[in-house]
Amino acid sequence: MRGGLRKTTSRICNRKKRFASRGAAEAVAADAHVTLRAYKCELCRQFHLTSKTKGMKLPEFELIKRREAKLAKKADPKVLERKAP
């Protein structure tokens, strides 16, 4: 292990889709319903996607999505209505 990260095994590498560039991988990740991040594989020297993001730098598109969601939540707070007795 290097830097606390798991090393991609050949079994995992062979199962995952490969992307020629980080940009191509992040374009697919941006449309996903879960948070994904691109990383360069040490075995095939191409890019894969992973859902493991704990402690990792998130892609810019994910940061923008989270900021927009936070602003939308602030702009439209839930209002509790009291019923008249």
CORUR-V42508 format. One record per backbone hydrogen bond with DSSP energy under -0.5 kcal/mol. CO is the residue of the C=O (numbers start at 1). NH is the residue of the N-H. If there is no record, write none. Layout:
BEGIN
<<CO | NH> <CO | NH>>
END
This chain:
BEGIN
<<2 | 5> <5 | 2> <9 | 13> <10 | 14> <11 | 15> <12 | 15> <12 | 16> <19 | 47> <21 | 25> <22 | 26> <23 | 27> <24 | 28> <25 | 29> <26 | 30> <27 | 31> <28 | 31> <29 | 32> <37 | 50> <39 | 41> <39 | 48> <41 | 45> <46 | 41> <47 | 19> <48 | 39> <50 | 37> <51 | 53> <53 | 56> <59 | 62> <59 | 63> <60 | 64> <61 | 65> <62 | 66> <63 | 67> <64 | 68> <65 | 69> <66 | 70> <67 | 71> <68 | 72> <69 | 73> <70 | 74> <71 | 75> <72 | 76> <74 | 77> <78 | 80> <79 | 81>>
END
